[in-house]
Structures are given as C-alpha cells and as structure tokens.
Amino acid sequence: MGKFLFVMTRGIEDPTRVTRALQLAKVAKEQDHDVNIFLTDDAVVIAKPGMVDQVKAPTGDEAKPYLDFLIEKEVPIYV
C-alpha cells in the first residue's frame, strides 16, 4: 500500500484540473492506498458545500461524484 498526497491549487475556474485530481485520488483510494488531499490557493473554494456541484471537465467527467466518494471513504481533506 502506497501513500498519496494530492495538493490542489486550482479551483472551480479550472474544472479539468479539479476533476482530474479528484478522479486520481479516487482511483488511488480504490486501490487501497493511503490518500490525503490538501486544498490551497484557489482550491479552498471546493471545501464549501455545493461549490463543486457544477464542476464538469470538457470530457464530461463531473467532480462531485469523485468528491462524494472520497468523503464517504473518509479521505482526509485539509484546507
């Protein structure tokens, strides 16, 4: 089992990076790795309830299901 720390600096203005970081964190957690997320700079807005609800990458991936999974699995998210 590995350890992963995802440091996010981009917020809802950059839906591709937000969605992809949360997706990779979800994949790591599904693989039973130790995952932590640290939000800084513009990414702190993601911690506010409802802000990530409409974040959608151009590929069609939505950030909310990934964040919901991480919260359900009690992945620590530091702000």
CORWORA-V110559 format. One record per pair of residues at least 12 apart in sequence whose C-alpha atoms are under 8 Angstrom apart, sorted by sequence separation. I is the first residue (numbers start at 1). J is the second residue. D is the distance in whole Angstrom. If there is no record, write none. Layout:
i	j	d
I	J	D
I	J	D
This chain:
i	j	d
25	37	8
52	64	6
8	21	7
6	21	7
6	25	7
4	25	8
4	28	8
4	33	7
6	35	8
8	37	7
3	33	6
4	34	6
5	35	6
6	36	6
7	37	6
8	38	6
9	39	6
12	42	8
1	32	7
2	33	5
3	34	5
4	35	5
5	36	5
6	37	5
7	38	5
8	39	5
9	40	5
10	41	7
11	42	5
12	43	7
1	33	5
2	34	6
3	35	6
4	36	6
5	37	6
6	38	6
7	39	6
8	40	6
9	41	5
10	42	5
11	43	4
47	79	7
1	34	7
5	38	7
7	40	7
9	42	6
10	43	5
11	44	7
12	45	8
9	43	5
11	45	6
12	46	7
8	43	6
9	44	8
11	46	7
44	79	6
19	55	7
18	55	8
19	56	7
19	57	6
37	75	8
39	77	7
12	51	8
36	75	6
37	76	6
38	77	6
39	78	6
40	79	6
12	52	7
15	55	6
16	56	7
23	63	8
26	66	6
35	75	6
36	76	5
37	77	5
38	78	5
39	79	5
15	56	6
16	57	5
22	63	7
29	70	8
35	76	7
36	77	6
37	78	6
38	79	6
15	57	5
16	58	7
19	61	7
36	78	8
12	55	6
19	62	6
20	63	8
23	66	6
26	69	7
19	63	5
22	66	6
26	70	6
18	63	7
22	67	6
25	70	8
19	66	8
15	63	8
